Amino acid sequence: MTALKLKTSKPRAVRTPRVDREGLEQAALLAELKARHPEAWEHIHHVPNGGQRHKAVAAKLKAQGVKAGIPDLVLTMARGGYFGLYLEFKATPPNDAPVSPSQHACIRRLNEQGYLAIVCRGHFDAMEHIRAYLLLPKTVVAA
């Protein structure tokens, strides 16, 4: 009778699942906005440009107009002489990511076109900027 050989392998390293802190904070911001400023909540939307995608899907989305650097949130309420507010949302430090060159360039272009485009670091920072923006007088467009 022959001895049976058992395969022994090294145990796999257990990876801690990545926590999307930015996404969690952004969701908390939207929940607070819905509760405290429902009109603003009706006029804000997320631009889902980021994230990991299959190459074919990424190419398809790029052909459909997805562009690098577009801020995460858009508030389509005109205030203070601006046409709207764009927020590049980053997680609260120390979990925040740097602002990319394409994001800086896009924010500059939006500001040049009459929008207020800014970077916010975390839920509370973003909420303060939105509150301040909402306190500005409505932008009046002459017909």
ABEGO torsion letter per residue (X at the ends): XBBBBBBBBBBBBBBBBBBBAAAAAAAAAAAAAAAABAAAAAABBBBBABEBBBAAAAAAAAAAGBBBGBBABBBBBBBGGBAEBBBBBBBBOAABBBBBAAAAAAAAAAAAAGBBBBBBBEAAAAAAAAAAAAABBBBBBBX
